[in-house]
Amino acid sequence: MDNQISSVTRKDLFDELSNLGYLWYGRLDEIQFLNRLYNLKKLPSLDERFKNAQDDIWQHCINNPQDWDNWWVLNDKRFDLLHCPDEDFFKFICEMIHPFVRTENEVNEILPIINKYLNKDNFELFPKNYISGRPVFGYRKIDALKQKTIENVKTIKNYLSTDYIDKQIKIIESAVENDPALAIGTAKELIETICKAIIKENVVEINEKDKDNLQKKFKKTLEILELLPENIDNYKKGVQSIKKLLGGLNTIVHGLAELRNEYGTGHGKGPQFKGLQPRHAKLAANAASIVAYFLLEAHNKKSIK
């Protein structure tokens, strides 16, 4: 069976980590790391002076650390990371961000980079287990709905790139499966942030009492973008259908606000509270990304007129 993670994805991933200065073996040395995955004493040496891979690697990485570059492992046919079976590749990258191998801060920096490339081939790493409160990662294929959500939020990022928006997108991507309440709350905040940005950019005042009302801000944003149902020419073909669709966007926003109030982050819950399931969070995240994408595309077209 052909690999589902292409050699292009693998090389792009490793190149970015290398260019950013990360070491594949984290806070271990090369032999300590590789022995967690392979029996180095059973693998051959590439240096005829030594009996096995462990002695070979010790000579060139520990004893004479300048012999090989930091990412020599990519070109070593004993491991063949660019072409090995997917399962071996995933074991390697999951081990790269194992709690024993890397600090929590580095894991938080590296995980989004890894998933950025794996998403191209419809896979992702996710917390499978926990050790001392820290995640141990596994891998899985992304379902079609989540993949569409990821595509939409990344398109949003192209339109309105601020640190806050970037943070929200990362939170939605990572929380849909593992923290549905957080994904729902952040999906609502994503719409709110975009509405605020469009209102602010157009120097439009909004009533003080409406500043915390998402629906009011959404309506003001539609007004700025000339997308209110009453802005649609009654003589245009399909006008009633277009008005229904615009009304549907308002229903989505209203539903997100209510979901956030009832199930999302930001509100205390009693001991009997049971959150929604990941499938509901996926729906909320995907709906939010569709609305956000629509707003930003309309804003972009209006800005270049």
C-alpha positions, 0 to 999 in steps of 0.5 A, spaced: 500 500 500 502 506 498 504 511 503 498 517 505 504 522 507 508 524 501 515 524 501 514 532 499 510 533 506 515 529 510 521 533 507 517 540 507 515 538 515 522 537 517 525 542 513 521 547 516 523 545 523 530 544 521 530 552 519 527 554 525 533 551 529 529 545 532 533 538 534 529 532 532 531 529 538 529 534 543 533 534 550 536 527 549 542 525 545 541 522 538 542 515 541 537 516 547 532 518 542 533 513 537 533 507 542 526 509 544 524 507 537 529 502 534 534 497 537 540 500 534 545 494 536 541 490 531 542 495 525 548 495 521 554 500 522 555 505 515 562 505 518 566 499 517 570 500 524 564 499 528 559 493 529 553 496 529 549 503 528 549 505 536 557 505 536 557 508 529 552 514 531 556 514 538 562 516 534 560 521 529 555 524 534 557 524 541 565 523 540 566 527 534 559 531 534 562 535 528 562 529 523 554 530 521 549 535 521 544 536 526 539 533 521 543 527 518 537 522 520 533 524 514 539 522 509 540 515 513 537 509 509 537 505 516 531 509 518 529 512 511 524 517 514 522 520 507 520 514 504 519 509 510 512 506 511 507 511 514 506 508 521 514 508 522 514 516 520 508 517 525 512 513 530 518 518 529 514 524 529 510 523 535 516 521 539 519 528 537 514 531 541 513 526 547 513 529 554 520 525 555 523 528 549 521 535 549 519 541 554 512 543 554 513 550 551 517 547 545 511 542 544 506 547 543 510 551 538 512 545 534 505 541 534 502 546 529 507 546 525 507 538 524 499 539 523 500 544 518 503 539 513 500 533 515 493 536 514 495 537 507 495 529 506 488 529 511 492 527 517 493 530 524 496 528 531 492 529 537 493 527 544 491 520 545 494 519 552 497 523 558 503 522 562 503 527 568 498 531 565 502 532 559 499 529 552 502 523 549 500 524 541 497 519 536 495 520 529 489 519 525 485 521 519 481 527 518 474 527 517 471 531 511 467 536 515 473 537 519 478 538 513 473 543 510 473 547 517 481 547 517 481 549 509 476 555 511 479 558 517 486 558 513 482 562 508 480 567 513 487 567 516 489 570 509 484 575 509 485 578 516 491 576 519 492 578 526 495 575 532 489 574 536 485 571 529 491 567 529 490 564 536 483 563 535 484 559 529 489 555 532 485 554 538 479 551 534 483 547 530 486 543 536 480 543 540 474 541 536 475 533 538 478 534 545 475 540 548 468 541 544 466 547 549 472 551 547 471 550 540 464 552 540 466 558 545 472 560 540 468 559 534 463 565 536 469 569 538 472 568 531 465 571 528 465 577 534 472 579 532 471 579 525 465 584 526 469 588 531 475 589 526 470 591 520 466 596 524 473 599 527 476 599 520 470 603 517 470 608 523 462 606 525 460 607 531 455 602 535 451 603 541 454 602 548 449 597 550 450 593 543 457 592 544 457 586 547 451 583 543 454 579 537 447 579 533 447 587 533 454 587 531 453 582 526 447 586 523 452 592 523 457 589 519 452 586 514 449 594 514 457 596 512 458 591 507 451 592 504 448 585 505 442 586 509 436 583 506 433 590 505 439 592 501 438 586 495 435 589 489 428 586 489 428 586 481 434 581 481 433 574 479 433 569 485 432 575 490 428 571 495 433 565 495 438 570 497 434 574 502 433 567 505 440 565 505 442 572 508 437 570 514 440 564 515 447 567 516 443 571 522 440 564 524 447 561 525 450 567 529 444 567 533 445 559 534 453 560 536 451 565 541 446 561 544 451 555 544 456 559 547 452 561 553 449 554 554 455 550 553 461 554 551 467 557 555 466 563 559 460 561 563 460 557 569 457 550 569 454 546 575 456 539 577 451 536 572 453 539 566 455 535 560 458 538 554 456 537 547 460 532 543 465 533 538 460 532 532 456 538 535 463 542 536 465 541 528 458 543 526 459 550 530 466 551 528 464 549 520 458 554 521 463 559 524 468 559 519 463 559 513 460 566 516 467 569 517 469 567 510 463 570 507 464 576 511 471 577 510 470 576 502 465 581 502 469 586 506 475 584 501 471 586 495 468 592 498 475 595 500 478 594 493 472 597 489 
